[in-house]
Amino acid sequence: METVVRAVVVFVFLWGITRVVGRSTLGALSSFELILFICMGDLVQQAVTQQDYSVTGAMLAVGTFALLTIALSWVNARFPAARRFTHGVPVVVVHDGEAQADVMRAERLSLDDLYGAARQQGIDRIGSVRLAVLETNGQISFFPYESGGDAGAESKPEAG
C-alpha cells in the first residue's frame, strides 16, 4: 500500500511540475531538458518504490500511474470544466498581425520562439498573421490573412 501512496504523490507532483513549467516550454524541449526528463524517470522510480526491486512493486507503481492517467482522462471527458484546470486553455498570442506581449510574457513565450514557429509553417512575417494561438500542447497554430486581405500591422524582419 505504501508504494501506491508514494506513486499517487509522485504522479501529482509530476503533473504539477508540467503545469508550472508551462506549455510553451513543453512544446519544444531542448536536448538538455529531454535528458533531464529522462533522468527524472530513474529518480521517480527510487522515490516511488523505495529500493523495492520486485516485480510486484514495479507493477504497483506503473499500475497506479496508469490508473491515475485514466482517471484524469475520465474526469476531463465527464466534466469539461475540469479541462481548463488540468490541461489549460488555448491563448491568442498574435491578433491582427501584432504579437500580444502581455500574453506571451505570461506564457513565457519569447518573440524568437514565435518567429521560429512561424518560419516552420512557412510564414515569413508576423504582420501577415490574422491570428496565432498557443495550443494547450505547446504548439502554435497560425491563421494568416486570406490572399488579398489586410496584412495590418508592422512586422519584425526575420533573422535566418
Buried (B, 14 or more C-beta within 10 A) or exposed (E): EEBBEBBBEBBEEBBEEEBEBBBBBBBEBEEEEEEEBEEBEEEBBEBBBEEBEEEEBBEBBEEBBEBBEEEBEEEBEEEEEBBEEBBBEBBEBBBEBBBBEEBBEEBEBEEEBBBBBBEEEEBEBBBBBBBBBBBBEBBBEBEBBEEEEEBBBEBEEEEE
